[in-house]
Amino acid sequence: MIQELIDYSRLLFERKLIHASGGNTSVRRGNTVWISRTGAELGALTEDLVVTVDLDGTVINGSAPSKEMGMHLAMYRARPDAGAVIHAHPTFSIAYSTKIKDATHDAVPPFTAAFYVRAGRVPMIPYHPSGAMSLHEAVVDLAPHYHALLLRQHGLLVAGTTMAATLGIVEEIEQCCQIAVLVNGSGEALNSAQCLAIDQAMDRSWQD
């Protein structure tokens, strides 16, 4: 589990989805979570920079887990199928978030079917300071209903079954945000009927 966390954390850096010491990652098996240490550079993550905690946030091994641990644990507690959580700072996702004035439950335009299959609806949480309790509380409210969140001027928070699946969702969101920035409001995304057909095929629904 730790090696998987290290490998995918480095991939995030190599693919320029995080920068410097930004972002944090975790994996979960049962009630045990392995999460990057606070201030750790994900591109140079090593075993001694991984902290083991339980779902209540009690440290089992190591010290000083990421200050964003609350967001990760909120996702795990709300989503029993989640085996990994990524909080990344992708450039176009952040850029696009600055163009949205209000919080919305359907923030990222579905320019590709692949995005909508993997990510579905992606709500945006208004700006909160990094590590703030108010940010963690906002994630708690949305985690039961959405597995991917856009954080205004902050990045993405995504939960998935595995690190590979979670990274794939991050990349799909970042691509659609890049397209949204490039077309600057003139592009045509999938329409509501096309999205509904995908939702019905996947037997899923969303909170309005």
N, CA, C and O of each residue as an XYZ file, in Angstrom:
832
protein
N       0.829     -1.200      0.000
C       0.000      0.000      0.000
C       0.868      1.257      0.000
O       0.586      2.208     -0.728
N       1.904      1.260      0.801
C       2.782      2.431      0.874
C       3.503      2.650     -0.452
O       3.613      3.784     -0.917
N       3.995      1.571     -1.064
C       4.700      1.719     -2.339
C       3.764      2.242     -3.425
O       4.166      3.052     -4.261
N       2.511      1.776     -3.410
C       1.533      2.278     -4.371
C       1.318      3.779     -4.171
O       1.243      4.536     -5.139
N       1.221      4.198     -2.923
C       1.051      5.617     -2.621
C       2.238      6.426     -3.128
O       2.064      7.496     -3.711
N       3.433      5.916     -2.905
C       4.645      6.607     -3.343
C       4.685      6.700     -4.867
O       4.956      7.765     -5.422
N       4.418      5.593     -5.534
C       4.512      5.558     -7.000
C       3.543      6.544     -7.652
O       3.928      7.290     -8.552
N       2.301      6.549     -7.206
C       1.306      7.413     -7.831
C       1.483      8.869     -7.423
O       1.150      9.771     -8.192
N       1.995      9.106     -6.235
C       2.291     10.480     -5.833
C       3.353     11.067     -6.748
O       3.269     12.229     -7.143
N       4.342     10.267     -7.079
C       5.391     10.747     -7.992
C       4.843     10.963     -9.398
O       5.265     11.881    -10.102
N       3.901     10.114     -9.803
C       3.271     10.310    -11.113
C       2.537     11.648    -11.177
O       2.581     12.333    -12.199
N       1.862     12.019    -10.088
C       1.172     13.303    -10.047
C       2.140     14.449    -10.322
O       1.821     15.386    -11.054
N       3.325     14.361     -9.725
C       4.337     15.401     -9.929
C       4.856     15.365    -11.363
O       4.985     16.408    -12.003
N       5.155     14.173    -11.868
C       5.704     14.044    -13.218
C       4.724     14.541    -14.272
O       5.136     15.059    -15.310
N       3.425     14.386    -14.009
C       2.414     14.827    -14.969
C       1.948     16.258    -14.701
O       0.975     16.729    -15.291
N       2.665     16.946    -13.794
C       2.435     18.361    -13.495
C       1.025     18.624    -12.960
O       0.421     19.660    -13.237
N       0.523     17.668    -12.194
C      -0.770     17.842    -11.541
C      -0.619     18.396    -10.132
O      -1.604     18.797     -9.512
N       0.607     18.419     -9.624
C       0.941     19.087     -8.374
C       2.286     19.786     -8.572
O       3.035     19.470     -9.497
N       2.578     20.740     -7.687
C       3.814     21.511     -7.804
C       4.398     21.725     -6.408
O       3.665     21.854     -5.428
N       5.721     21.760     -6.336
C       6.430     21.997     -5.060
C       5.896     21.032     -4.000
O       5.840     19.824     -4.233
N       5.510     21.553     -2.847
C       5.005     20.679     -1.774
C       3.489     20.706     -1.697
O       2.911     20.348     -0.671
N       2.842     21.129     -2.778
C       1.381     21.173     -2.795
C       0.777     19.797     -2.950
O       1.423     18.871     -3.439
N      -0.477     19.669     -2.527
C      -1.224     18.431     -2.697
C      -0.901     17.399     -1.646
O       0.097     17.510     -0.933
N      -1.752     16.390     -1.553
C      -1.561     15.283     -0.627
C      -2.332     14.079     -1.131
O      -3.308     14.219     -1.869
N      -1.892     12.898     -0.731
C      -2.461     11.654     -1.233
C      -2.630     10.664     -0.098
O      -1.964     10.756      0.933
N      -3.536      9.711     -0.304
C      -3.721      8.656      0.701
C      -4.289      7.414      0.048
O      -4.894      7.475     -1.022
N      -4.086      6.290      0.708
C      -4.706      5.021      0.330
C      -5.311      4.410      1.586
O      -4.879      4.687      2.706
N      -6.319      3.574      1.372
C      -7.017      2.984      2.517
C      -7.241      1.491      2.303
O      -7.571      1.052      1.201
N      -7.062      0.737      3.348
C      -7.478     -0.666      3.369
C      -8.197     -0.899      4.684
O      -7.605     -0.751      5.753
N      -9.457     -1.260      4.613
C     -10.247     -1.441      5.833
C     -10.355     -0.130      6.591
O     -10.781      0.883      6.036
N      -9.972     -0.150      7.854
C     -10.031      1.050      8.689
C      -8.684      1.750      8.815
O      -8.529      2.662      9.626
N      -7.705      1.322      8.010
C      -6.366      1.895      8.076
C      -6.095      2.754      6.850
O      -6.380      2.358      5.719
N      -5.538      3.944      7.094
C      -5.244      4.891      6.018
C      -3.761      5.252      6.063
O      -3.208      5.512      7.132
N      -3.130      5.264      4.902
C      -1.750      5.741      4.769
C      -1.811      7.060      4.018
O      -2.347      7.112      2.911
N      -1.274      8.124      4.595
C      -1.398      9.453      4.022
C      -0.045     10.162      4.035
O       0.782      9.941      4.919
N       0.158     11.015      3.037
C       1.423     11.748      2.967
C       1.550     12.697      4.161
O       0.565     13.244      4.657
N       2.779     12.868      4.598
C       3.066     13.726      5.751
C       2.870     15.191      5.386
O       3.027     15.566      4.224
N       2.531     16.016      6.359
C       2.379     17.435      6.091
C       3.681     18.034      5.551
O       4.761     17.775      6.081
N       3.565     18.823      4.506
C       4.729     19.454      3.904
C       5.545     18.569      2.993
O       6.532     19.029      2.419
N       5.165     17.302      2.839
C       5.940     16.393      1.996
C       5.805     16.778      0.522
O       4.720     17.148      0.073
N       6.885     16.695     -0.214
C       6.845     16.886     -1.660
C       6.480     15.555     -2.300
O       7.230     14.584     -2.200
N       5.323     15.512     -2.959
C       4.839     14.239     -3.495
C       5.767     13.678     -4.563
O       5.829     12.463     -4.753
N       6.490     14.548     -5.262
C       7.417     14.078     -6.281
C       8.634     13.388     -5.713
O       9.371     12.719     -6.437
N       8.852     13.547     -4.409
C       9.997     12.914     -3.740
C       9.532     12.159     -2.497
O      10.270     12.049     -1.519
N       8.301     11.638     -2.540
C       7.740     10.947     -1.377
C       8.508      9.657     -1.100
O       8.814      8.898     -2.019
N       8.815      9.418      0.168
C       9.477      8.194      0.604
C       8.701      7.603      1.769
O       7.808      8.244      2.323
N       9.047      6.379      2.135
C       8.279      5.671      3.153
C       8.252      6.419      4.478
O       7.241      6.385      5.179
N       9.329      7.084      4.832
C       9.368      7.808      6.106
C       8.516      9.070      6.095
O       8.325      9.701      7.135
N       8.002      9.442      4.920
C       7.117     10.607      4.803
C       5.654     10.191      4.663
O       4.811     10.993      4.261
N       5.360      8.941      4.995
C       3.992      8.414      4.974
C       3.558      8.128      6.406
O       4.288      7.490      7.165
N       2.381      8.595      6.772
C       1.855      8.441      8.126
C       0.661      7.492      8.093
O      -0.173      7.571      7.191
N       0.580      6.605      9.063
C      -0.532      5.660      9.171
C      -1.519      6.153     10.223
O      -1.135      6.448     11.354
N      -2.791      6.241      9.844
C      -3.830      6.696     10.764
C      -5.039      5.773     10.636
O      -5.134      4.981      9.698
N      -5.974      5.886     11.606
C      -7.238      5.179     11.446
C      -8.289      6.158     10.933
O      -7.985      7.330     10.707
N      -9.522      5.688     10.748
C     -10.548      6.528     10.147
C     -11.001      7.663     11.056
O     -11.716      8.563     10.616
N     -10.595      7.628     12.307
C     -10.878      8.732     13.222
C      -9.755      9.755     13.241
O      -9.873     10.794     13.890
N      -8.649      9.470     12.524
C      -7.525     10.384     12.473
C      -6.470     10.138     13.529
O      -5.514     10.905     13.646
N      -6.632      9.071     14.300
C      -5.630      8.736     15.304
C      -4.382      8.191     14.630
O      -4.463      7.265     13.824
N      -3.229      8.761     14.957
C      -1.978      8.335     14.331
C      -1.548      6.988     14.888
O      -1.442      6.810     16.102
N      -1.303      6.045     13.994
C      -0.849      4.707     14.355
C       0.656      4.608     14.224
O       1.328      3.993     15.052
N       1.180      5.221     13.169
C       2.631      5.180     12.934
C       3.055      6.444     12.206
O       2.389      6.884     11.269
N       4.175      7.029     12.645
C       4.655      8.263     12.050
C       4.121      9.467     12.812
O       3.602      9.335     13.920
N       4.255     10.643     12.206
C       3.801     11.862     12.868
C       3.436     12.912     11.841
O       3.889     12.859     10.698
N       2.610     13.874     12.251
C       2.241     15.037     11.441
C       1.668     14.655     10.074
O       2.275     14.969      9.050
N       0.519     13.988     10.038
C      -0.117     13.727      8.748
C      -0.526     15.028      8.089
O      -0.582     16.066      8.749
N      -0.809     14.989      6.812
C      -1.203     16.177      6.073
C      -2.271     16.969      6.810
O      -3.175     16.387      7.410
N      -2.172     18.298      6.768
C      -3.172     19.145      7.413
C      -4.528     19.035      6.720
O      -5.541     19.484      7.256
N      -4.546     18.432      5.522
C      -5.800     18.204      4.807
C      -6.364     16.819      5.086
O      -7.274     16.374      4.388
N      -5.840     16.131      6.096
C      -6.297     14.774      6.409
C      -7.808     14.706      6.580
O      -8.430     13.718      6.190
N      -8.405     15.738      7.155
C      -9.846     15.735      7.382
C     -10.641     15.534      6.114
O     -11.681     14.876      6.135
N     -10.168     16.095      4.995
C     -10.864     15.913      3.718
C     -10.779     14.461      3.261
O     -11.761     13.898      2.777
N      -9.624     13.868      3.414
C      -9.436     12.472      3.018
C     -10.338     11.560      3.843
O     -11.033     10.704      3.295
N     -10.324     11.746      5.154
C     -11.116     10.880      6.032
C     -12.606     11.064      5.788
O     -13.370     10.105      5.904
N     -13.035     12.282      5.451
C     -14.445     12.512      5.139
C     -14.868     11.691      3.932
O     -15.959     11.122      3.909
N     -14.003     11.632      2.933
C     -14.301     10.828      1.746
C     -14.371      9.344      2.098
O     -15.293      8.648      1.671
N     -13.408      8.861      2.868
C     -13.390      7.444      3.214
C     -14.601      7.052      4.059
O     -15.200      5.999      3.842
N     -14.952      7.893      5.013
C     -16.084      7.556      5.883
C     -17.401      7.561      5.102
O     -18.304      6.778      5.399
N     -17.508      8.433      4.117
C     -18.739      8.532      3.340
C     -18.818      7.517      2.217
O     -19.907      7.197      1.740
N     -17.654      7.003      1.786
C     -17.613      6.148      0.611
C     -16.841      4.859      0.922
O     -15.624      4.810      0.740
N     -17.536      3.820      1.388
C     -16.865      2.570      1.782
C     -16.076      1.912      0.665
O     -15.166      1.127      0.932
N     -16.414      2.223     -0.598
C     -15.698      1.613     -1.727
C     -14.419      2.355     -2.073
O     -13.647      1.886     -2.909
N     -14.178      3.499     -1.451
C     -12.994      4.299     -1.786
C     -11.737      3.659     -1.218
O     -11.664      3.359     -0.027
N     -10.749      3.453     -2.082
C      -9.474      2.904     -1.654
C      -8.338      3.894     -1.771
O      -7.213      3.611     -1.358
N      -8.633      5.075     -2.343
C      -7.599      6.097     -2.521
C      -8.243      7.465     -2.619
O      -9.370      7.599     -3.098
N      -7.523      8.482     -2.164
C      -7.966      9.869     -2.293
C      -6.763     10.694     -2.746
O      -5.660     10.553     -2.219
N      -6.999     11.553     -3.729
C      -5.964     12.461     -4.224
C      -6.459     13.899     -4.088
O      -7.554     14.235     -4.538
N      -5.641     14.737     -3.465
C      -5.874     16.178     -3.486
C      -4.737     16.791     -4.283
O      -3.594     16.828     -3.826
N      -5.058     17.275     -5.485
C      -4.043     17.800     -6.395
C      -4.313     19.263     -6.689
O      -5.391     19.783     -6.401
N      -3.315     19.920     -7.268
C      -3.412     21.332     -7.618
C      -3.174     21.521     -9.122
O      -2.225     22.207     -9.501
N      -4.002     20.935     -9.983
C      -3.760     21.055    -11.429
C      -4.014     22.482    -11.915
O      -4.958     23.141    -11.480
N      -3.173     22.936    -12.804
C      -3.193     24.334    -13.239
C      -4.521     24.753    -13.850
O      -5.083     25.776    -13.458
N      -5.031     23.979    -14.805
C      -6.248     24.397    -15.503
C      -7.483     24.242    -14.625
O      -8.436     25.008    -14.766
N      -7.485     23.267    -13.723
C      -8.612     23.132    -12.799
C      -8.714     24.359    -11.906
O      -9.808     24.865    -11.657
N      -7.570     24.837    -11.424
C      -7.569     26.036    -10.589
C      -7.946     27.259    -11.423
O      -8.734     28.096    -10.982
N      -7.386     27.360    -12.620
C      -7.701     28.496    -13.489
C      -9.202     28.545    -13.776
O      -9.824     29.604    -13.700
N      -9.770     27.395    -14.104
C     -11.195     27.366    -14.424
C     -12.039     27.726    -13.201
O     -13.067     28.391    -13.333
N     -11.613     27.295    -12.015
C     -12.398     27.588    -10.806
C     -12.522     29.082    -10.561
O     -13.500     29.532     -9.964
N     -11.538     29.858    -11.017
C     -11.587     31.305    -10.800
C     -12.600     31.985    -11.714
O     -12.957     33.143    -11.497
N     -13.065     31.265    -12.737
C     -14.033     31.834    -13.667
C     -15.468     31.608    -13.208
O     -16.398     32.177    -13.779
N     -15.656     30.770    -12.168
C     -16.994     30.465    -11.668
C     -17.274     31.352    -10.461
O     -16.515     31.343     -9.492
N     -18.349     32.107    -10.516
C     -18.611     33.070     -9.453
C     -19.270     32.431     -8.231
O     -19.000     32.838     -7.101
N     -20.132     31.431     -8.447
C     -20.903     30.871     -7.345
C     -20.661     29.370     -7.213
O     -20.281     28.696     -8.171
N     -20.890     28.864     -6.000
C     -20.823     27.419     -5.788
C     -21.904     26.751     -6.627
O     -23.015     27.268     -6.739
N     -21.585     25.620     -7.206
C     -22.542     24.905     -8.038
C     -22.308     23.413     -7.893
O     -21.189     22.982     -7.618
N     -23.355     22.624     -8.077
C     -23.231     21.170     -7.982
C     -22.868     20.536     -9.317
O     -22.790     19.311     -9.412
N     -22.645     21.336    -10.338
C     -22.323     20.810    -11.665
C     -21.347     21.778    -12.327
O     -21.665     22.405    -13.338
N     -20.152     21.892    -11.742
C     -19.255     22.987    -12.089
C     -18.460     22.754    -13.368
O     -18.228     23.694    -14.129
N     -18.041     21.524    -13.614
C     -17.130     21.260    -14.738
C     -17.927     20.810    -15.964
O     -18.648     19.815    -15.889
N     -17.815     21.511    -17.078
C     -18.572     21.129    -18.280
C     -18.111     19.765    -18.807
O     -16.910     19.520    -18.920
N     -19.059     18.879    -19.128
C     -18.693     17.553    -19.645
C     -18.387     17.599    -21.134
O     -19.232     17.256    -21.960
N     -17.178     18.025    -21.473
C     -16.811     18.122    -22.879
C     -16.537     16.760    -23.501
O     -16.587     16.624    -24.723
N     -16.249     15.751    -22.686
C     -16.007     14.408    -23.218
C     -16.839     13.389    -22.454
O     -17.119     13.555    -21.267
N     -17.227     12.334    -23.158
C     -17.967     11.256    -22.495
C     -17.082     10.556    -21.468
O     -17.570     10.122    -20.424
N     -15.793     10.445    -21.754
C     -14.878      9.788    -20.815
C     -14.858     10.515    -19.480
O     -14.845      9.886    -18.422
N     -14.855     11.859    -19.536
C     -14.923     12.637    -18.300
C     -16.191     12.318    -17.531
O     -16.145     12.060    -16.328
N     -17.335     12.335    -18.230
C     -18.594     12.172    -17.501
C     -18.747     10.758    -16.948
O     -19.333     10.570    -15.882
N     -18.230      9.772    -17.657
C     -18.273      8.400    -17.142
C     -17.454      8.291    -15.866
O     -17.915      7.701    -14.889
N     -16.265      8.840    -15.855
C     -15.366      8.681    -14.705
C     -15.682      9.637    -13.558
O     -15.673      9.240    -12.393
N     -15.959     10.881    -13.886
C     -16.126     11.898    -12.851
C     -17.581     12.226    -12.562
O     -17.939     12.507    -11.418
N     -18.431     12.192    -13.596
C     -19.814     12.586    -13.407
C     -19.927     14.061    -13.068
O     -19.145     14.881    -13.548
N     -20.885     14.384    -12.255
C     -21.029     15.771    -11.817
C     -19.936     16.114    -10.807
O     -19.638     15.336     -9.901
N     -19.355     17.280    -10.984
C     -18.288     17.733    -10.092
C     -18.697     19.084     -9.498
O     -18.628     20.097    -10.193
N     -19.116     19.124     -8.242
C     -19.476     20.403     -7.629
C     -18.244     21.213     -7.264
O     -17.150     20.671     -7.104
N     -18.439     22.528     -7.133
C     -17.345     23.378     -6.679
C     -17.633     23.892     -5.278
O     -18.731     24.368     -4.991
N     -16.635     23.792     -4.411
C     -16.694     24.359     -3.072
C     -16.068     25.749     -3.126
O     -14.976     25.898     -3.675
N     -16.722     26.770     -2.575
C     -16.131     28.115     -2.565
C     -14.789     28.119     -1.844
O     -14.444     27.165     -1.146
N     -14.048     29.188     -2.019
C     -12.720     29.270     -1.417
C     -12.771     29.188      0.103
O     -13.573     29.861      0.750
N     -11.898     28.348      0.661
C     -11.612     28.277      2.092
C     -10.094     28.195      2.228
O      -9.445     27.634      1.345
N      -9.514     28.718      3.274
C      -8.074     28.568      3.472
C      -7.684     27.099      3.558
O      -8.446     26.278      4.068
N      -6.512     26.773      3.066
C      -6.004     25.407      3.119
C      -5.955     24.912      4.561
O      -5.409     25.581      5.439
N      -6.534     23.729      4.796
C      -6.519     23.139      6.123
C      -7.593     23.655      7.051
O      -7.689     23.190      8.187
N      -8.409     24.604      6.607
C      -9.434     25.193      7.470
C     -10.517     24.182      7.807
O     -10.873     23.347      6.975
N     -11.040     24.255      9.019
C     -12.124     23.371      9.425
C     -13.341     23.579      8.532
O     -14.056     22.624      8.230
N     -13.582     24.810      8.110
C     -14.738     25.084      7.253
C     -14.638     24.341      5.922
O     -15.653     23.913      5.374
N     -13.422     24.185      5.401
C     -13.228     23.428      4.167
C     -13.539     21.962      4.402
O     -14.230     21.335      3.598
N     -13.038     21.411      5.495
C     -13.300     20.010      5.801
C     -14.791     19.762      6.005
O     -15.306     18.721      5.598
N     -15.480     20.695      6.623
C     -16.922     20.552      6.841
C     -17.682     20.587      5.519
O     -18.669     19.871      5.351
N     -17.226     21.416      4.583
C     -17.855     21.463      3.266
C     -17.687     20.133      2.531
O     -18.598     19.678      1.840
N     -16.517     19.518      2.687
C     -16.279     18.205      2.077
C     -17.178     17.150      2.729
O     -17.737     16.302      2.034
N     -17.319     17.196      4.035
C     -18.186     16.255      4.740
C     -19.603     16.307      4.161
O     -20.232     15.266      3.974
N     -20.104     17.500      3.877
C     -21.465     17.651      3.359
C     -21.628     17.041      1.971
O     -22.688     16.500      1.656
N     -20.592     17.120      1.136
C     -20.708     16.678     -0.254
C     -20.219     15.260     -0.499
O     -20.631     14.627     -1.471
N     -19.350     14.751      0.363
C     -18.719     13.443      0.132
C     -19.702     12.297     -0.071
O     -19.419     11.416     -0.883
N     -20.848     12.255      0.622
C     -21.768     11.137      0.380
C     -22.390     11.146     -1.017
O     -22.899     10.124     -1.478
N     -22.349     12.298     -1.690
C     -23.072     12.457     -2.954
C     -22.166     12.553     -4.178
O     -22.605     12.264     -5.291
N     -20.909     12.954     -3.988
C     -19.992     13.163     -5.102
C     -18.615     12.621     -4.748
O     -18.157     12.767     -3.614
N     -17.952     11.990     -5.724
C     -16.617     11.446     -5.460
C     -15.501     12.338     -5.993
O     -14.322     12.032     -5.821
N     -15.876     13.449     -6.644
C     -14.888     14.396     -7.151
C     -15.373     15.806     -6.877
O     -16.523     16.143     -7.161
N     -14.488     16.634     -6.320
C     -14.847     17.996     -5.945
C     -13.821     18.971     -6.507
O     -12.619     18.705     -6.492
N     -14.315     20.105     -7.004
C     -13.459     21.208     -7.423
C     -13.424     22.219     -6.282
O     -14.470     22.668     -5.813
N     -12.227     22.576     -5.838
C     -12.058     23.519     -4.743
C     -11.605     24.848     -5.339
O     -10.527     24.929     -5.929
N     -12.409     25.871     -5.189
C     -12.096     27.162     -5.826
C     -10.731     27.667     -5.382
O     -10.431     27.743     -4.191
N      -9.907     28.012     -6.377
C      -8.554     28.546     -6.160
C      -7.685     27.619     -5.301
O      -6.795     28.074     -4.583
N      -7.960     26.315     -5.390
C      -7.232     25.370     -4.542
C      -6.906     24.070     -5.267
O      -5.811     23.535     -5.092
N      -7.816     23.552     -6.070
C      -7.501     22.320     -6.783
C      -8.641     21.331     -6.789
O      -9.810     21.713     -6.824
N      -8.296     20.054     -6.754
C      -9.258     18.968     -6.831
C      -9.126     18.039     -5.635
O      -8.038     17.862     -5.087
N     -10.249     17.448     -5.237
C     -10.253     16.359     -4.266
C     -11.053     15.233     -4.891
O     -12.227     15.405     -5.218
N     -10.415     14.075     -5.060
C     -11.037     12.963     -5.779
C     -10.833     11.668     -5.003
O      -9.736     11.379     -4.527
N     -11.904     10.897     -4.885
C     -11.834      9.564     -4.286
C     -12.137      8.524     -5.352
O     -12.997      8.733     -6.208
N     -11.425      7.398     -5.295
C     -11.658      6.315     -6.241
C     -11.371      4.973     -5.612
O     -10.899      4.898     -4.478
N     -11.653      3.919     -6.341
C     -11.461      2.575     -5.801
C      -9.989      2.236     -5.633
O      -9.613      1.538     -4.691
N      -9.152      2.729     -6.544
C      -7.717      2.494     -6.494
C      -6.993      3.791     -6.842
O      -7.614      4.746     -7.309
N      -5.680      3.825     -6.614
C      -4.916      5.000     -6.998
C      -4.954      5.204     -8.510
O      -5.030      6.337     -8.985
N      -4.901      4.112     -9.262
C      -4.940      4.235    -10.721
C      -6.256      4.850    -11.176
O      -6.265      5.744    -12.023
N      -7.360      4.379    -10.621
C      -8.670      4.915    -10.993
C      -8.801      6.372    -10.576
O      -9.366      7.186    -11.306
N      -8.280      6.696     -9.407
C      -8.392      8.061     -8.893
C      -7.568      9.032     -9.728
O      -8.027     10.129    -10.046
N      -6.360      8.631    -10.081
C      -5.533      9.463    -10.949
C      -6.219      9.684    -12.292
O      -6.168     10.784    -12.841
N      -6.856      8.652    -12.819
C      -7.575      8.792    -14.084
C      -8.674      9.831    -14.006
O      -8.875     10.592    -14.952
N      -9.390      9.874    -12.890
C     -10.452     10.870    -12.710
C      -9.855     12.269    -12.657
O     -10.372     13.195    -13.282
N      -8.768     12.420    -11.908
C      -8.087     13.718    -11.830
C      -7.717     14.201    -13.229
O      -7.939     15.364    -13.567
N      -7.160     13.317    -14.035
C      -6.714     13.711    -15.369
C      -7.890     14.071    -16.281
O      -7.790     14.997    -17.086
N      -9.006     13.338    -16.156
C     -10.174     13.658    -16.967
C     -10.732     15.029    -16.598
O     -11.118     15.798    -17.478
N     -10.777     15.339    -15.306
C     -11.275     16.650    -14.877
C     -10.349     17.753    -15.369
O     -10.804     18.777    -15.878
N      -9.054     17.539    -15.213
C      -8.097     18.555    -15.645
C      -8.215     18.802    -17.146
O      -8.124     19.947    -17.588
N      -8.415     17.745    -17.938
C      -8.550     17.935    -19.380
C      -9.785     18.766    -19.713
O      -9.722     19.666    -20.550
N     -10.921     18.464    -19.052
C     -12.140     19.228    -19.343
C     -12.009     20.672    -18.882
O     -12.528     21.578    -19.534
N     -11.322     20.896    -17.767
C     -11.093     22.274    -17.330
C     -10.181     23.005    -18.311
O     -10.368     24.196    -18.565
N      -9.204     22.302    -18.860
C      -8.331     22.914    -19.869
C      -9.133     23.285    -21.109
O      -8.970     24.374    -21.660
N      -9.993     22.383    -21.543
C     -10.836     22.687    -22.703
C     -11.725     23.887    -22.410
O     -11.891     24.762    -23.260
N     -12.300     23.930    -21.202
C     -13.177     25.043    -20.834
C     -12.444     26.372    -20.885
O     -12.992     27.376    -21.340
N     -11.209     26.375    -20.416
C     -10.410     27.610    -20.465
C     -10.086     27.980    -21.909
O     -10.150     29.151    -22.282
N      -9.739     26.984    -22.720
C      -9.335     27.261    -24.103
C     -10.494     27.770    -24.953
O     -10.312     28.680    -25.763
N     -11.684     27.193    -24.779
C     -12.822     27.616    -25.602
C     -13.488     28.857    -25.032
O     -14.239     29.537    -25.731
N     -13.216     29.158    -23.757
C     -13.677     30.403    -23.128
C     -15.176     30.650    -23.321
O     -15.602     31.737    -23.713
N     -15.953     29.615    -23.035
C     -17.409     29.769    -23.072
C     -18.060     29.494    -24.406
O     -19.287     29.516    -24.501
N     -17.282     29.235    -25.440
C     -17.874     29.048    -26.771
C     -18.027     27.582    -27.150
O     -18.661     27.285    -28.163
N     -17.477     26.667    -26.385
C     -17.548     25.255    -26.731
C     -18.880     24.641    -26.346
O     -19.605     25.187    -25.514
N     -19.203     23.508    -26.948
C     -20.449     22.812    -26.659
C     -20.138     21.499    -25.941
O     -19.463     20.627    -26.487
N     -20.632     21.371    -24.726
C     -20.426     20.152    -23.940
C     -21.552     19.165    -24.210
O     -22.495     19.481    -24.934
N     -21.457     17.968    -23.629
C     -22.561     17.019    -23.710
C     -23.813     17.680    -23.143
O     -23.733     18.434    -22.173
N     -24.958     17.400    -23.739
C     -26.191     17.989    -23.233
C     -26.779     17.129    -22.115
O     -26.275     16.041    -21.835
N     -27.832     17.609    -21.486
C     -28.407     16.920    -20.329
C     -28.924     15.538    -20.681
O     -28.822     14.618    -19.870
N     -29.484     15.374    -21.889
C     -29.980     14.058    -22.296
C     -28.837     13.060    -22.459
O     -28.963     11.894    -22.087
N     -27.729     13.524    -23.014
C     -26.573     12.640    -23.192
C     -25.980     12.243    -21.839
O     -25.583     11.094    -21.644
N     -25.924     13.191    -20.913
C     -25.423     12.874    -19.570
C     -26.367     11.924    -18.851
O     -25.924     10.999    -18.169
N     -27.668     12.149    -19.002
C     -28.651     11.276    -18.354
C     -28.534      9.849    -18.870
O     -28.660      8.899    -18.098
N     -28.295      9.690    -20.172
C     -28.142      8.344    -20.743
C     -26.953      7.625    -20.118
O     -27.021      6.427    -19.844
N     -25.860      8.358    -19.892
C     -24.686      7.761    -19.248
C     -25.009      7.396    -17.798
O     -24.640      6.319    -17.330
N     -25.694      8.288    -17.094
C     -26.069      8.011    -15.706
C     -26.958      6.779    -15.608
O     -26.769      5.942    -14.725
N     -27.923      6.667    -16.509
C     -28.826      5.513    -16.484
C     -28.085      4.220    -16.801
O     -28.357      3.181    -16.199
N     -27.153      4.282    -17.745
C     -26.369      3.089    -18.086
C     -25.507      2.649    -16.912
O     -25.235      1.459    -16.748
N     -25.071      3.619    -16.085
C     -24.224      3.321    -14.933
C     -25.046      3.151    -13.655
O     -24.487      2.890    -12.590
N     -26.373      3.299    -13.757
C     -27.275      3.143    -12.617
C     -26.868      4.048    -11.460
O     -26.684      3.593    -10.331
N     -26.730      5.340    -11.760
C     -26.350      6.298    -10.735
C     -27.190      7.556    -10.857
O     -27.750      7.844    -11.915
N     -27.271      8.295     -9.774
C     -28.001      9.554     -9.776
C     -27.204     10.553     -8.931
O     -26.273     10.182     -8.217
N     -27.593     11.824     -9.031
C     -26.861     12.887     -8.355
C     -27.796     13.745     -7.529
O     -28.987     13.854     -7.821
N     -27.239     14.351     -6.495
C     -27.999     15.293     -5.707
C     -28.061     16.630     -6.441
O     -27.031     17.148     -6.870
N     -29.267     17.194     -6.588
C     -29.420     18.496     -7.255
C     -29.223     19.636     -6.269
O     -29.314     20.803     -6.649
